Amino acid sequence: MENSLLLRSPNWLGDAALTLPAVRQFTGSGLRPAVLCPEKLRDFWRLVPGLGEILSVQPRLRDTAKLLRAKKFTAALLFPNSLTVALEAWLAGIPRRVGFHGHRRRWLLTDSVPRPAPVAGFIHQTRQNLELPRLLGVTGTDSLENFQPVPRPPADRDLAARPYLAVCPGAAYGPAKRWPTDRFAAVINRLRAADRDLAAVILGADGDAPVAARLAIQCAKPVIDKTGRTTLAEFLAILANARLVLCNDSGAMHAAAMFGTPAVAVFGSTEPALTGPLGDSVSVNREHVPCSPCFLRACPLDLRCLTSVSVSQVTNAAVEKLR
């Protein structure tokens, strides 16, 4: 199967990170599978040891299929549960196509399993992903509990002189996953009052700029705002070498976990039992209120799941991680 296996990456950073234990079922067995991913995630996959070629999804479906057909893969493992992803492999003529049922694509797959129904209780997404290598007869030891962090990339030269907090107040999913900025600021202010050498760097995508600007104003000391000003490679390097990451349930949380970076994350409308971080470097802070988890992008009520998480709770978790 070596050099003939294709792994189709999820389209989002956090989801991609949650496939790593499954990916390591192959790389840990000495295989070097290729990865197909959106162009925006190439820098993520370049950091994962043991992989072969990293290919980019093309703007048009037929062009992606043409690219894959030329590589003559014999098997494709498809992590995303979408019709388009299955069509990529089917149109490329890859003989064996492995993935989850759903989205009217079962007929495009040669080997498939259903994703667990919600009524069966929450099964972590990592455990679900581990079912797919087994369909190809590949098993290993990497799992949610004994996850081995990915090697850290070199530190950002501009930030290497002093320890820093990496603060990611955004969440692409929506406001129901964003802890209020005044609370982030309160935690940052307390931590920097206790350690005068601690810098603070705000990170995020272009869409997080308004949230980041609001947070910067609320901080008692100047911060470095790199929101929308980093490549993914730079973003990951800053997270990997931070003294501590403060974040929501977001791609930043999963990236911190990927490197084993100490982090404190706040969960809102989502469920840690389903999409919590890998390993034990991240402290998850979540208050289970009667309406949670609702999985809504925007709260129709009063954001009680987020506002129930106190500044003191997050500060205490951060202090523990900084020891």
N, C-alpha and C positions, 0 to 999 in steps of 0.2 A: 504493500500500500504506500510505501515511502515515495514521495515526489509525485504521487498520483492522486492524493487526497486534497480536496478543497474544503476549507471551513468558511462558511458565509457568516460574517460578523453581523451583530446587531447594528443599528444605525445610530445609537446613542451611547455616550461614554459610559454611563453607569451600567447599562445593560451589557456592554462589551466586557466590562470588568467582571461581571458576574458569570461570564463564560470561562474565566481563566482556569478553574479547577477541571472543567471538562476538556479544555484545550490541552492541559497538562497530562491528561490520560494518554494523548498521542505523543507529545514531545518527551514525556517521561519514559516512553517505551522505545525511544530512539527514532521515532518517525519525525519527518520535517514537513508537515502539511503547509500548503499555501493558504493564504487568507485573502478573501475578497471583502472589501469594506468600502464605505463612503470615503471620498478623498479626505474629508475633514478628520478621519480617524487613523490615517496612515501613521502619524507620529506616535500614536498610542501603541499600535501593533509592532512598530519598530523596536520598542523597548522590551518586548516579550521574548525571552530566550528560546531557541530551539525551533523557530519557525523557518519556513522556506520563503518563497516569493510573496510579497505583499502587492496585491492587485487592487485597482480602484474601480468601483462601480461607474459605468459610463452614463452620460446623460440620457441616452436612449436604450431601451431594453434590448433591442436587437444588436446594438453595438456591444453591450455587456456579454450577450450570448456568443457573439462572434469572437470576442476576446477569450472566453472560456473554451470555446470549441478548439481554438488553435493550440491550447495547452494540453488537450487530450487527457483530461482527468478521468479516472475510472470511478470515483466516488465523490459525493459532495454531502457534507453535513451542514444543514441549514438551521442556524439558531433562530432567526426571526420567523415568526409565525404569520407570514403573509403570502398572498397569492403571487405577487410580483416576484418575490424571491424564489419561489418554486419554479416559476416560469423561466427565470434566468438559467437554472440548471437543466430544465427539461429541453428548452430550445437549444442549449449548448450540446445536447446529446450525451450528457454524462450518464453512464449506464445505471449507476446506483445513486439514489437520491434519498437522503435520510432527514426526517424532521418531525415536527408535531402535526397532528391533525388540525383541522380548522380552516376557516376562511375559504371554504369550497376548493381546497387544493389537494385533498387526499389522493385523487386520481393521478396527480403529477408526481407522487412519491412512490418509491419502491419499498421503503421501510418506514413505518411511522408509529408513533404512540400518541395517545391523547394527553393534553395537559390536564392536571387534576382539576376537577370541578370545585368551585368554592364551597359547596356543601360538604366536601370531604375534609375541610379545615385547611389552614394555610400550610403549604409546603414551600419551603424557600426556593426561590428561582434557581439558585445554584444546584440544589438537589434535582430539580426538574431537568436542568441542562445536562446533568450527569447521566440521565437515562439515554441520551442520544449516542454517546460512544459505545454503550453496551450493545446497541443494535448492530454495530460493526465488529463486535467481539473484542472490544478494547476496554480494559479496566485498569485502574491505578489506585493510588493511595491518597492523592490530593483531594481535599474536601473542604467543606465550610469550616470545620473546626481546626484542622491542621494545615491551613493554607500557608504556603511559604511565600513571603513577599517577593516582588519583582526587584531586581537590582536597581538602585537609585541612579538616575542620570547625574552628571556633574552639576554643582550648584551654580545659580545665576551669579555672575561676577559682581554685579552691582549690589547684591544682597549678602555676599559671603562674609562681610566684615563684622556683622553683629547678628545675634539671634533675632528671629522675627516671628510674629504671628502671621499666618496666612488666613485672611478672613474672606469668606465667600457668602455674602448675604442673599444671593439670588437663588432661584430655582426655576429652570425653564418650564417645568410642569405647570406652575401657576402660583398665585398668591396664597393658596391654602397650604403651601409647603414653606412659606417664608416667615420665619420668626421676625417680630418687629425690629426695625433698625435701632430704635432707642434702647432696646435690650442688648443687642449686640454691642452697641457703644458703651453701655454700662459695664459689661463684662470686660471689654478692652480697656476701659479706663481703670478698672480695679486691678487688672493684671499688670498694666504698665505703671501704676502707682507703686506696686510692690516690687517691680523690677524696672529700674530706669533705663537699662540698656536694651530693653525689648522694643523692637520696632514693630510696626503694623503695616501689612501690605494688603490692600483690598483687590480682589480678583473677580473676574466674571466675564461674560460675553457682552457684546454690544448692547443687548436688550436689558442688561442689568445696570446700565449706567445711571438711570435715575435713582435706583435703590442705593447704589454705591455712593453717589453724590450726597444723598441724604445722610447716610451713615458717616461720611467723612466730616460733615458739618457738626454732627453730634459728638464726635470724639474730642476729648479734652486736649490732646496733643496732636500735632500734625501726623498725618498718615501718608503712605505712598499709594496712590490710586492707579493701578494698572488695568482697570476694567476696560475690556475691549482693546487693549494695547499689547496683547501677547499672542503669539502663535500657540497652538496646542502643545508643542514641544516645550516652549518657555513656561507655559502654565503648569505643566506636569513637573518640570524641574523645580519650580518655586514651591509647589506643594510637597514634593518629595524631600526637600531639604529644610522645610520649616521646622521651627521648634515645636509649634503646635498649630493645628488647623481648626478654625471655628467655622461651622457651616450648617446648612440645612441638610435634609435628605436630598441629595443631589449628586451629580456627576463628580463634584469635588470631593464629597464624602467617600465615594467608591475609589477615586484615584488615591486619596490619602491611605485608605485601607490597602490598596494594591501595593504600595511601597512600605507599609508598616509604619507610616508616620503617625505620631500621636495626634489624635483629633477628638473634638467634641462636636456632636451633631444633634440637631433638634428635629424631631419628627412631628409632622402635623397630621394631614389627612390620610397618610399612607400607613403601611403596616410593617414594622421591623421583622416580623416573623416571615414575611414574604420577600422583602427586598432590603433587609438589613445588611450592613457591611461585612466583608470577609475578615477573618482573623479576629484579633482582640485589641488592635491598636486604637480603635474608635469607641469612645463612650457614647452610647445612644441615650438621649434624654427625651422621654415621651410620657405624657400623662394620658391615660386611657379614660376619656370622657364617654358619656353614654352614646354619643353619636359617632364615635370613631371605631374602626376606620371607615370613612365614607368614600375615600378615593376621589373626591371632587377636586377640581382645579381651583375653584373659587368657593369660599364658604358662604352659604345663604343665611347664616346665623351671626355669630359673634366671634369666630375664630377661637373658641374656648379651648380647643386642643393645643393650640400654640401659646395662647396667653396663660394657660395653666402651668406652663414651664417657666419657672422663675429665674431671675437673674442670679440669685444666690445658688440655685441648683446647678446652673451651667458654670458659674464661677468656681464652685467647689470641685466639679468634675475636671475643669481645666487645671486647677491647682494640683490635683492628683496626677494628671498627665504630665505636668511640668516638673514633678519631683524626680 
